[in-house]
Amino acid sequence: MGKSRNARRGRAAAEAVVEDVDGGRAELVPDRDRPRAWTLLIDGAPQSHVDLDDPAYLSFEYQRRIGHVIDLTAPPGRPLRAVHLGGGALTLARYVAATRPRSTQQVVERDAALVQLVRRELPLDPGARIRVRSTDARAGLAKVPDGWADLVVADVFGGARTPAHLTSTEFLDEVRRALAPGGVYAANLADGPPLAHLRGQIATAAARFAALALVADPAVLRGRRFGNAILVAADHPLPVAELTRRAASDPHPARVEHGRALTDFAGGAHPVTDAAAVDSPAPPESVFK
């Protein structure tokens, strides 16, 4: 029976897997260039890419930029205690497990049906210390012990928009509570012209953290197109020079803003509170075409 099961799985690997999950229509589409790699889409919007043979391979540019942050959070190979808010195909958790063995990770992914699909079709390495909770990101973060996390990554989108309650100073208070001394926070933000959401998120993080950096495509920073930006925050100096070098040498080069230039970029935006928070803007339909 084992041989038959493996044969069936081998044939299935060449075909997309499509299922309805809590957040919409999920598709796992095989990567024709990498034998055991898949792209996860939700309602047609690309969410994650996973290579089961090489979990350290990051295909999406925004995930590579977060990968640079992960690489620089601690000396190479040192295990991390990481919290991932938003799971997708668990790409970044797999990356941490592959590049930093013995890391202990918590993933908070509200979409329980998506988690089941990913676990079934893209199984985790049995040795990976990854716990997945199917609950709201902020509720899951509240269960993380004080000072537990070396790294908190926020990559949460519902309908391609970040929920309002994950954009406020009160949310960042919860992030700070969970972070250990010397910990790092990284958030995947999405915005387009006039960049009001992105500027507000910079102001919000600046109200709670001592050091910030922003990694993004120059065209996004200039307000020429909708795209992703990675906001990095900590209460200690960030490795800006090395982050800048890595971002610039990426296949899709990015710019790193920090210090006075980042303050100027925020343009006097005010911190966002729970009372005033709104979802991030919806991307134009052309983004995923």
C-alpha positions in Angstrom: 0.0 0.0 0.0 2.9 2.4 0.7 4.1 2.1 -2.9 0.6 2.9 -4.2 0.3 5.9 -2.0 3.7 7.3 -3.0 2.8 6.8 -6.7 -0.5 8.7 -6.2 1.4 11.6 -4.4 4.0 11.7 -7.2 1.3 12.2 -9.9 -0.5 14.7 -7.8 2.6 16.8 -7.4 2.2 18.0 -11.0 -1.3 19.3 -10.5 -2.7 22.2 -8.6 -4.6 21.5 -5.3 -7.7 23.7 -4.9 -9.8 23.9 -1.8 -12.2 26.3 -0.1 -10.7 27.5 3.2 -12.0 30.0 5.8 -10.4 32.9 4.0 -11.5 32.1 0.4 -10.4 29.8 -2.4 -7.0 28.4 -1.7 -4.8 27.1 -4.5 -1.5 25.2 -4.2 0.2 25.6 -7.6 3.3 23.6 -8.5 6.5 25.4 -9.4 7.5 24.0 -12.8 11.1 24.9 -12.2 11.5 23.3 -8.8 10.3 19.7 -8.4 8.8 19.9 -4.9 8.0 23.6 -4.7 4.5 25.2 -4.5 2.9 28.6 -4.5 -0.1 29.3 -2.3 -2.7 31.7 -3.6 -5.9 32.8 -1.8 -8.6 34.1 -4.1 -6.0 34.5 -6.8 -3.6 36.6 -4.7 -0.1 35.0 -4.2 0.5 34.4 -0.5 3.5 32.1 -0.1 6.0 29.9 -1.9 7.5 26.8 -0.3 10.2 24.5 -1.6 10.0 21.3 0.4 13.5 20.2 -0.8 15.0 23.5 0.2 13.1 25.4 2.9 15.8 28.0 3.0 14.9 29.1 -0.5 12.7 32.2 -0.5 11.1 33.0 -3.8 9.0 36.1 -2.9 10.9 39.3 -2.6 9.1 40.4 0.5 9.9 37.1 2.2 13.6 37.4 1.2 13.6 40.8 2.9 12.2 39.3 6.1 14.7 36.5 5.7 17.5 39.1 5.8 16.0 40.4 9.1 15.9 36.8 10.5 19.5 36.3 9.4 20.6 39.4 11.3 18.5 39.0 14.4 21.2 36.8 16.0 24.6 35.3 15.0 24.3 32.6 12.3 22.9 29.3 13.4 21.9 30.4 16.9 18.4 29.1 17.7 15.6 31.7 18.0 12.3 31.8 19.8 10.1 33.2 17.1 6.4 34.2 16.8 4.8 34.4 13.4 1.5 36.2 13.2 0.0 34.9 9.9 1.1 31.5 8.7 0.3 31.1 5.0 2.2 28.1 3.9 4.5 28.4 6.9 7.3 29.6 4.6 9.2 31.8 7.2 8.8 29.3 10.0 10.3 26.6 7.7 13.1 29.1 6.9 14.0 29.7 10.5 13.9 25.9 11.2 16.2 25.2 8.3 18.7 28.0 8.9 18.6 27.9 12.7 18.1 24.4 13.9 16.6 23.9 17.4 14.6 27.1 17.1 11.3 27.1 18.9 8.5 28.7 17.0 4.8 29.6 17.4 2.7 30.4 14.4 -0.7 32.1 14.8 -2.9 31.5 11.7 -6.6 32.2 12.1 -7.6 30.1 9.1 -7.8 26.6 10.5 -8.9 25.1 7.2 -5.8 26.6 5.5 -3.6 25.2 8.2 -5.0 21.7 7.6 -4.5 22.0 3.9 -0.9 23.1 4.3 -0.1 20.5 6.9 -1.5 17.8 4.6 -0.1 18.8 1.3 3.2 20.5 2.4 4.1 18.6 5.6 6.6 20.1 8.0 9.9 18.5 8.8 9.1 16.2 11.8 12.1 17.7 13.6 10.9 21.3 13.4 9.8 22.8 16.6 6.8 24.6 15.2 3.5 25.0 17.0 0.6 26.3 15.0 -2.4 27.9 16.7 -5.6 28.6 14.8 -6.8 31.8 16.3 -6.8 35.6 15.8 -3.3 37.0 15.6 -3.7 39.5 18.4 -5.4 36.9 20.6 -2.7 34.4 19.9 0.0 37.0 20.6 -1.6 37.7 24.0 -0.9 34.1 25.0 2.8 34.4 24.4 4.7 34.7 27.7 6.2 38.0 28.7 9.7 38.5 27.2 9.6 35.1 25.4 10.3 36.0 21.8 13.6 36.9 20.1 11.6 37.7 17.0 8.0 38.6 16.2 7.0 38.6 12.5 3.6 40.1 11.5 2.4 39.0 8.0 -1.3 39.0 8.3 -3.7 39.7 5.5 -7.4 39.1 5.2 -8.8 39.8 1.7 -5.3 41.2 0.9 -5.7 43.8 3.7 -4.1 43.9 7.1 -6.8 44.0 9.8 -7.2 47.2 11.6 -6.5 45.8 15.1 -3.0 44.8 14.0 -2.0 48.3 13.0 -2.3 50.2 16.4 -0.1 51.3 19.2 -2.0 49.0 21.5 -1.1 46.1 19.2 2.6 47.1 19.4 2.4 47.3 23.2 1.5 43.6 23.0 4.4 42.9 20.6 6.8 44.7 23.0 5.5 42.7 26.0 6.2 39.4 24.1 9.7 40.4 23.0 12.7 39.5 25.0 15.4 42.2 25.6 17.2 42.6 22.3 14.3 41.2 20.4 13.2 42.3 16.9 9.8 43.0 15.3 9.3 42.8 11.6 6.0 43.6 9.8 5.0 43.1 6.2 3.1 46.2 5.1 1.4 46.9 1.8 0.4 50.3 0.5 0.3 52.4 -2.6 0.1 56.1 -3.4 -0.3 58.4 -1.5 1.3 56.0 1.1 -0.8 57.3 4.0 -1.1 53.8 5.6 2.6 53.2 5.4 3.5 56.6 6.9 1.0 56.0 9.7 2.6 52.7 10.5 6.0 54.2 10.7 4.7 56.8 13.1 3.0 54.2 15.2 6.1 52.1 15.4 8.2 55.1 16.3 5.9 55.8 19.2 6.8 52.4 20.7 10.3 51.5 19.5 13.6 53.3 19.7 15.0 52.1 16.4 13.3 51.6 13.0 14.2 50.7 9.5 12.1 50.3 6.3 13.0 48.0 3.5 11.1 48.5 0.2 11.4 48.8 -3.6 12.3 52.4 -4.5 9.3 52.6 -6.8 7.0 51.9 -3.8 8.8 54.4 -1.6 8.3 57.0 -4.3 4.6 56.3 -4.5 4.8 55.1 -8.1 3.1 51.7 -7.4 1.4 49.5 -4.9 3.7 47.1 -3.1 5.2 45.6 0.1 7.4 47.3 2.6 9.1 45.6 5.5 9.1 47.6 8.7 11.8 46.5 11.3 11.7 47.8 14.9 13.7 47.2 18.0 14.9 49.0 21.2 18.5 48.6 20.2 20.5 49.7 17.2 19.6 47.8 14.1 22.2 46.3 11.7 21.3 48.9 9.1 24.6 48.7 7.1 24.4 44.9 6.6 20.6 45.0 6.0 21.2 47.7 3.3 23.9 45.6 1.7 21.7 42.5 1.5 18.7 44.4 0.3 20.7 46.1 -2.4 22.2 42.8 -3.7 18.9 41.0 -3.8 17.6 39.9 -7.3 15.0 42.6 -6.8 17.0 45.4 -5.1 15.4 47.3 -2.3 16.3 50.5 -0.4 16.6 50.8 3.3 15.4 54.0 5.0 16.2 54.7 8.6 17.0 57.6 11.0 16.2 61.1 9.9 15.3 60.0 6.4 12.7 57.7 7.7 11.3 60.3 10.0 11.1 62.7 7.0 9.4 60.0 4.9 6.7 59.6 7.6 5.9 63.3 6.9 4.4 64.2 10.3 1.9 61.2 10.3 0.4 60.5 13.7 0.5 57.2 15.6 -2.6 55.0 15.0 -4.6 53.9 18.0 -7.3 51.2 18.3 -10.0 53.8 18.3 -8.8 55.2 14.9 -7.4 52.1 13.2 -8.7 51.0 9.8 -7.7 48.0 7.6 -4.8 48.6 5.2 -5.8 49.7 1.7 -7.0 47.1 -0.8 -4.5 46.5 -3.6 -5.6 47.5 -7.1 -6.8 44.6 -9.2 -3.9 45.1 -11.6 -1.4 44.0 -8.9 -2.2 40.3 -9.2 -2.6 40.2 -13.0 
